Amino acid sequence: MRKQTKIVLSMMIVSMMLTGQVSAYANHSSVEAGTNISMQRVKNTPKAAVNPYEVAGIDDPAALHKYIGKLQQAVAKNNRKAVAALMSYPLQVNKQGKSKLIQSKKQFMKNYDHIMTSQVKKKLLAQQLDQLFVNSEGVMIGDGEMWISQFGKTIAVYAMNV
């Protein structure tokens, strides 16, 4: 019985590692794939030791948090130009089963009201940093309304579901 339990547990751990899914939630102390992590622990630990966003390709948790704060602030102020500057182009926008690539800041601002819908804004503004979902695809805002990743040294939204 004991040997079977070890085999099952080993298979579960490997499965979790292969899916690459990690959630970064507060008030927990586990740092394994598929489990929760304390953001307080991240703040008090050297950057190289704990990075809950590593699986998403984000190098610096503080930089991600700063980016999300800037994005929330720009959206709250309805600053279209600032929001457009925080996107990665081409930006993939999925809406009603169709996908469209937004090629530039200018095109984004022209289509701002169709992309930055009230639902997208609501989810972004309600997003708490200690409630981010993270996997190998990136960092998810809301229920998948926005996906963020790092491109070189730049953190940006690369896909949206509106």
C-alpha positions as CSV (number, residue, x, y, z in Angstrom):
1,M,0.0,0.0,0.0
2,R,2.8,2.4,0.9
3,K,4.6,1.8,-2.4
4,Q,1.4,2.5,-4.4
5,T,0.9,5.7,-2.6
6,K,4.4,6.9,-3.4
7,I,3.9,6.0,-7.1
8,V,0.5,7.9,-7.2
9,L,2.0,10.9,-5.4
10,S,5.0,11.0,-7.7
11,M,2.7,10.8,-10.8
12,M,0.7,13.7,-9.4
13,I,3.8,15.9,-8.8
14,V,5.1,15.2,-12.3
15,S,1.7,15.9,-13.8
16,M,1.6,19.3,-11.9
17,M,5.1,20.1,-13.1
18,L,4.2,19.3,-16.7
19,T,1.1,21.5,-16.8
20,G,3.1,24.4,-15.4
21,Q,0.2,25.9,-13.6
22,V,0.9,28.1,-10.5
23,S,-1.4,30.4,-8.6
24,A,0.0,33.3,-6.6
25,Y,-2.4,33.8,-3.7
26,A,-1.7,35.4,-0.3
27,N,-1.8,33.8,3.2
28,H,-0.2,30.5,2.1
29,S,3.4,29.3,2.3
30,S,3.8,26.5,-0.3
31,V,5.9,27.2,-3.3
32,E,5.2,24.1,-5.4
33,A,3.6,24.1,-8.9
34,G,-0.2,24.2,-8.7
35,T,-0.3,25.5,-5.2
36,N,-0.5,28.8,-3.5
37,I,2.3,31.2,-2.4
38,S,2.5,34.0,0.1
39,M,3.1,37.3,-1.5
40,Q,4.6,38.5,1.9
41,R,7.1,35.7,1.6
42,V,8.0,36.9,-1.9
43,K,8.6,40.5,-0.6
44,N,10.9,39.2,2.2
45,T,12.9,36.7,0.1
46,P,15.7,37.4,-2.4
47,K,14.4,37.7,-5.9
48,A,16.4,34.6,-7.1
49,A,14.9,32.4,-4.4
50,V,11.2,32.8,-5.0
51,N,9.5,34.1,-8.2
52,P,5.8,32.9,-8.5
53,Y,5.8,34.3,-12.0
54,E,8.8,32.5,-13.4
55,V,6.7,29.9,-15.2
56,A,5.1,32.8,-17.1
57,G,8.5,34.2,-18.1
58,I,8.4,37.1,-15.8
59,D,11.8,37.9,-14.2
60,D,10.8,40.4,-11.5
61,P,7.6,40.1,-9.4
62,A,7.9,43.8,-8.3
63,A,8.1,44.9,-12.0
64,L,5.0,43.0,-12.8
65,H,3.1,44.5,-9.8
66,K,4.2,48.0,-10.9
67,Y,3.1,47.3,-14.5
68,I,-0.3,46.1,-13.4
69,G,-0.7,49.2,-11.1
70,K,0.2,51.5,-14.1
71,L,-2.3,49.7,-16.3
72,Q,-5.1,49.9,-13.7
73,Q,-4.4,53.6,-13.2
74,A,-4.4,54.4,-16.9
75,V,-7.7,52.5,-17.4
76,A,-9.3,54.2,-14.4
77,K,-8.3,57.6,-15.8
78,N,-9.5,56.5,-19.3
79,N,-6.1,57.5,-20.6
80,R,-6.2,55.7,-24.0
81,K,-2.8,56.7,-25.0
82,A,-1.2,55.4,-21.8
83,V,-3.2,52.1,-22.0
84,A,-2.1,51.7,-25.7
85,A,1.5,52.2,-24.6
86,L,1.2,49.3,-22.2
87,M,0.2,46.7,-24.8
88,S,2.4,44.4,-26.9
89,Y,1.9,44.6,-30.6
90,P,0.6,42.8,-32.5
91,L,-2.0,42.4,-29.8
92,Q,-4.4,39.5,-30.2
93,V,-8.0,40.4,-29.4
94,N,-10.5,37.6,-29.3
95,K,-14.2,38.6,-29.4
96,Q,-17.3,36.4,-30.1
97,G,-15.3,33.5,-31.4
98,K,-13.2,35.6,-33.8
99,S,-9.6,36.7,-33.4
100,K,-8.1,40.0,-34.6
101,L,-4.6,41.3,-34.5
102,I,-4.2,44.9,-33.5
103,Q,-1.0,46.0,-35.2
104,S,-0.2,49.3,-33.5
105,K,-1.0,51.8,-30.8
106,K,-2.9,53.9,-33.3
107,Q,-5.1,51.0,-34.3
108,F,-5.6,50.1,-30.6
109,M,-6.7,53.7,-29.7
110,K,-9.1,53.7,-32.8
111,N,-10.7,50.5,-31.5
112,Y,-10.4,51.3,-27.8
113,D,-14.1,51.2,-26.9
114,H,-14.5,47.8,-28.7
115,I,-11.4,46.3,-26.9
116,M,-11.6,48.0,-23.5
117,T,-15.2,47.0,-22.8
118,S,-16.8,47.8,-19.5
119,Q,-16.4,44.1,-18.5
120,V,-12.6,44.2,-19.3
121,K,-12.2,47.4,-17.3
122,K,-14.2,46.1,-14.4
123,K,-12.1,42.9,-14.2
124,L,-8.9,44.7,-14.5
125,L,-9.7,47.3,-11.9
126,A,-11.0,44.6,-9.5
127,Q,-7.8,42.5,-9.9
128,Q,-5.9,42.0,-6.7
129,L,-2.1,41.3,-7.0
130,D,-2.4,38.5,-4.5
131,Q,-5.1,36.8,-6.6
132,L,-3.2,36.5,-10.0
133,F,-3.4,33.2,-11.9
134,V,-0.2,32.2,-13.5
135,N,0.8,29.5,-15.9
136,S,3.2,28.9,-18.8
137,E,0.9,31.1,-21.0
138,G,1.4,34.2,-18.8
139,V,-0.3,36.0,-16.0
140,M,-4.1,36.2,-16.3
141,I,-6.2,39.2,-15.4
142,G,-9.8,38.5,-14.3
143,D,-11.2,35.5,-16.0
144,G,-8.9,35.6,-18.9
145,E,-9.8,39.1,-20.1
146,M,-6.1,40.0,-20.3
147,W,-2.9,37.9,-20.6
148,I,0.4,39.4,-19.6
149,S,4.0,38.2,-20.3
150,Q,7.5,39.5,-20.6
151,F,9.1,40.3,-24.0
152,G,12.8,41.0,-23.5
153,K,12.8,43.4,-20.6
154,T,9.3,44.7,-21.3
155,I,6.2,43.4,-19.5
156,A,3.0,43.9,-21.5
157,V,-0.5,42.6,-22.3
158,Y,-0.2,40.4,-25.4
159,A,-3.7,39.0,-25.7
160,M,-7.2,39.9,-24.7
161,N,-10.6,38.2,-24.6
162,V,-13.4,40.7,-24.8
